[in-house]
C-alpha cells in the first residue's frame, strides 16, 4: 500500500517481473480490500475506494482487474487480469 497515512492505508501496488505496478480496478470493493488487509496483517478492511481514472496516477500498471471472494490468502489467489489483456498500455 502506498500514499496512505499508515502501512495499512493507501493505494494497492503489486511487485511482479522486477517492478512495482498499480492495481487499476473499476469494481474494487470490500472483498478485494479484505484480502489485501488479511495478506498485509492489517486486520479487517474498513473501506474500499475506487478513484476516478484521472486521479489514479501514472506509472506501470500491474493489474487491471481483481476479483476476490474475500477469503483468499492473498491477491495472487484471486482471479486477475493483466494490463495487456485489457488493452492498457501506459
Buried (B, 14 or more C-beta within 10 A) or exposed (E): BEEEEEEBEEBBBBEEEEEEBBBBBEEBBBBBBBBBBBBEEBEEBEEBEEEEEEEBBEEBBBBBBBBBEBEBEEBEEBEBBBBEEEEEEE
